[in-house]
């Protein structure tokens, strides 16, 4: 896709300006003889406008079919415009015609969109055209010299106003395009930095997974022996069994870490209904943090849409719920449903909430922690987003929005 200030966009703007030139030429042919009683050689001028119309039509077809244009082609387009106006001015008084000032916007536009050498060459050609029209032209028959001076000054004013409007319009659009390009570059740099952080975290996680295998195995053996010790009371034995369950969860997470890292959809992921997928994620979270109450409301319609079980998104939802539980261990809520073409998951807590200067909704990856950084990355890879907003009455609402089209098989 071309950038906002690409040569193809410049060509489209030149096509629009050429329609303005054609309209100006036809307007002169139509109104000057009628309003000013100045005869014009229509037989010589009309072919100039018709030729420009044909060239502009061909340029429109070309602009619609190509994705890259060499600056030399833009230079050629401006030269065509320069030649057309030079021919038009030749038959209407040459340098004495106030419309001669319309050559200046062409030079200004060339300076804005062409490389230096092409822009200078266009300026030289415009000066040469002006100089040639100074001596070589066909003067118009104007019988009243006083009236001619008056209309010449009026034409100079009109040409100046038109030239100023064209230059401002074009430069403003170019400036806006440059701003959009700079913003896109800034967003790309931010995304690149975020991706580098995620890659670094992935390398760190891979090393941690390798190193934690042995201590987790030792912990599992010790916890198993404690759970089988007949001398322990029931409460201690129950705690040992919970510890075994948590160790098993840790080993499962570490075992699937490499599959989850950097994958939009897990290899071999199965398809299931959206409500069943979400219910499974919530139940797995409850098994890991049974002491934090979690109220859920899942309404994905009947029947619920079928999704591909995505482990990276499972981890994202898990991290959002974890974040809320850390902020409010007394109890949190999770709501999920279909909103148009999106699956929307909201996690609500009554924790301390967001700072006043951060109360506006924002994207992840802005100092909210590694878990939410990874959750945001997983959402972005699916074309979704995570936003945070204050909850009325205190607390925070985290909203995960995922396009259904990117989740369905």
N, C-alpha and C positions, 0 to 999 in steps of 0.2 A: 504494500500500500504506500503511495507516495506521501511524503511529508507535507505538512500544511503549507509550506512555502516552496513546493516543488515546481520544476519547470512546466509540468502539465497544468498545474493550477494557474501559472503565469499565462500559458497559452489560452486557457479559458477566459481569463480576464481580458486578454488582448482581443479575443473574439467579441466579447461584450462591448469593448470600446470601439471596435470596428463597426458594429451596428449603429453606435452613436454617430460615427463619421458618416456612414451611409445616410442616416436620417438627416444629418446637417446638410449634406450635399443635395438631397432631394428637397429639403425645405428651402434652400437657396434657390433651386431651380423653380420651385412652385410659387414662392411668395415675393421674391425680389422684383420680378417683372410686374407683379400685380400691385404691390405696396409702394415701390419706389419708382415705378415707371422706367426701369432700366432694362433694356433688352439683353438677354443672355443667349449665347449660342448653344441652345439645347441639344442640337444634333451632335455637337462635340462633347458636351458634358454628360449627357445621359449614359453613353457607353462606359464612361469611367465608373459611375455608380453601379451600373449593371455588372461590370467586371468584378467590382469589390463584393457584390452580393454573391456571385458565383464562387469567388475565392473563399469567402467566409463560410459558405455552405460546405465546401470541401474541407476546410479547416475544422469545422464542427465534427464531421465524420471521422477525421483523423484523431481528434482529441478524445473521441469516445472509444477508440480501438487500441490506443497505445498507452503504455505506462511510463515511458521515459522519452524525453525530448532533449536533443542536444542544443546547447545555447546558440549554435549557428542557425538552427531553425527559427528560434525566437528572433534572432537578428534579421533573418530573411522576411519574417512576418512584418517587422517594423519597417523594413525597406520597402515592402509592398505598399504599406500605408503611406510612407514618405513619397513614393513614386506617384501614387494615386492623387494625393493632395497637390503635388507639383504639377501634374497634368491638369488638374482642375483649376489651379491658380494661373497656369499659363494662358488659358482661354478667358480668364476673368480679370485681367489687369496685372498679373504678376505680382511684383513686390508692392505695387500701389494698392492692392487689395488688402483690406484689414484682416482678412482670414489668414494671411501669411503667418500670423502669430500662432496659429494652430500647429505649426511645425515644432514649436518649443515643447509642448507636452509630450510629443513623441520622443524627444531627446531625454526629457526627465524620466519617462517610463523606462527607456533603454538603460539609463544610468542605474535604475532601481533593480532591474532583473537580469542584466547582462554582465558577464565578466568585463574587467577593465578595458581590455583591448577592443572588444566588440562595441562597448559603449562609446569609446573615443572615436572609433570608425564611424558609428552612426552619427555622432555629433559633427564630424567632418563632412559627411554626406549632406547633412541638413544645411550646414553653412554653404556648401557648394551649390545646393539647390536654390537657396535664397539668393546667392550671388548671380546665378544664371538667370533667375526670374527677374532680377533687377534690370537686365538689358534685353532679355528675350521674352517677349510676351505679346499678347494681343489685347490692346486696350479696348475698353467698353465705350460705347457711344453715349456720353452724358452731356446734354446740351446746356444745362444750367450749372456753371462752375461753382456758384455759391452754394447751391443745393448739394452739389457733389462733395464739397468740403464738409458740409454739415453731416451728410450720411456717412462720409468716410470716418469722421470722429465718432459717430454713433456706432459704426461697425467695429471700430477699434475697442470701444468700451464693451460691446457685446462679446467680442472675441476674447478680450482679457478676462471677463467674467466666466466665460465658458472654459477657458484654459485653466483658470484658478480652480474651478469646480472639479475638472477632470483630474488635475494633479492631486488635489486634496483627497478626492475619493479614492484614487489609486493608492496613494501613499498610506492613507488610513487603513485600507484593506491589507496592504503589505505588512504594515506594522502589527495589525491584529494577527496575521498569519505567523509572523515571527514570534509573537508572544505565545501563541498556541504551540509552536514548535519548541520553544524554550521550556514551556510547562511540561510537554511530553518528554523532553530530554531529562528534566529534573525527576519526573516520575519514574523514568526508566533507570536512572542512577539510583534512586531510592530502592526500587525493586531489586536491582543488582546487589546493592549492599545487604538487603534483607536476605537474598538468596545465599550470599556468601556466609552470612551468620548461620543460616540453616544448614549449609554444607558443613561448616565447622562444628555445629552441634551434632550433626550426624556422625562425623568422625569421632567426636568425643563419646557419643553414645555407643558406637561400635566397640571402642576400647573399654568403656565401662561394662558393657555386656560380657565381654571376654573375661574381665577381671573379677566380676561379681559372681560368676558361675561357681567357683570353688567355695567362697564363704556361704553362699546360699545353700549349697549341698550340705555343708557342715551344719548349718542352722536347721535344715530339714531333719537331719539325723538326730540332733539333740532334742528338737521339739517332738519328734516321733517317740523317742525313748521316754520323754516326760509324760506324753499322753498315755503311754502304756504302763506307766508306773502305778502299781496298785496301791501304793502308800499315799498317793495324793488325794486331796479332797475333790469333790465334784466340781467346785468352782475353778480350781486351779487346772484340773484336767480339761475343762471346757475352754479355758484361756489358751491352753497348749494346742488344742484342736483348731482354735481360731488362728493361732500363729502358724500352724501347718497350712491352713487354707490360704493365708496371706502369702506365705513363701511360695506356694504353688502358683498363685497369681503372678508373683514376681518372675518366676521362672518361665511362665507362659509369655509374659510381656517381653522378656529378654529374648526368648526363642523366636518371636515373630518380629523383632525389631528391624531386622534388615529387610523384611518383606514390606514393612510399613513405611520405611524411609524412602521418600522421593517418588512414591507411586500414586498416581491418581486413583487407580482401581486395583485392588489387590489381585495378584495372579490367581486365576482360578476362582475368583469371587462368585458366590452363589447369588441368585436372585431371590428376593423375598418381598412381602408386602411392607410398605413404609411403616405402618403401625407396629408390625411384629419386629421389624429391624430396630425401631426406637425403643420398644419395650425390652428387647434383649440387651441393648446398651445400658438402659437404666437399671435392669436387674443385676448386671455385672458390676455396675458402680455400687449398688447397694450392698453387694456381697463383700466389697472391699472396704466400705465405710458404713458399717451397719449402725453405728451410733449417731449418725446425722439423719434426722427425718427428712424425707424427700416426698413432697406431694406432686403427683403428675396428672396431667390432663392431655390425652392424646386423641385427636379427632382428625383423621386423615381421609374421611369420607368412606362410603360403602358402595363398591369395594374400594379399598385403599390402593393407590398406584403401586406398581411393582418397581423396585429399585435394585441396583447391583450393590451388594454389601461391600462398602468401601471402608477398609480398616483405617485409612488416614482420617476420614471424617468421623469414624467412631471415636478415635483418639481426640479429635477436636471437640466433640460433644462432651466426652469424658473430662477434658481439661476445663471446659466452661463450667460444668457442674462442680468440679473440684474447686475452682476459683471461688464460686459462690459459697460452697461449704466452708472454705477457709475464712471467708468474710463473715459468715453467719452460721456457726455450728449448731444453733438452736433449731434450725429448720429452714429449708429452701423449697422453691417451687420450680417445676418445669412444665412448659406448655408447648405443644406441637400441633401443627395443622397445615392445611393447604390454603395458600393465599394466591389465587390466580394461577400463574404458571410456576410458583415457587413453593418449596417446602420451608416453612418458617418455624424455627425452634427458639423459644424464649426461656431464659433461665433468670429467675427473680430471687433476690435475697433482701434481707433487712439488716445488712451490715452497715458499716460507717458511711457508705456511699462514696460518691466521687467528690474531689475537691471542687470548690466553687469555680475556680478558674478553668476547670476541665469539665464543666457540666454539659457542654455541648456534645452530641453524639460524635464518636470518633472511631477510627479504624484500629485494629490491633497492631502491635509492633511499636507502640509509643510508650515504652517504659512500663508495660503492664505485666512483664514476666515472660520467661521462656515458654511456659505452657501455652499462653495465649498467642505468643509469636508463632509457634508451630500451628496452633489452631487457625490463625489467620491465613497462614501460608496454604494450609490444606483447603480452606474455603475458597481462596483466590484461584487455586488450580482447577477448581470445579466451576469457576465463574460466579461464585457467591461472595458474600461479605459478612463480616461481623461488626456490629455496632453496639456501643455502650451508651446508656442514657440514665439519668437519675430516676429512681422510682418514687412516685408520689407517696409521701409519708415516710420517706427514708429508705435507703438502700440503692441497689443498682439493678438495671434490666440489661441483660446481654442478649442480643438478637442475632441469630445465625440464619441467613437467608440463602437458600440453595436452589438454582434453577432445576426444575424437574427434568428438563430435556437433557441435561448433562449427567443425570443420575440413572436414567432408565436404560435398559438394555437395548 
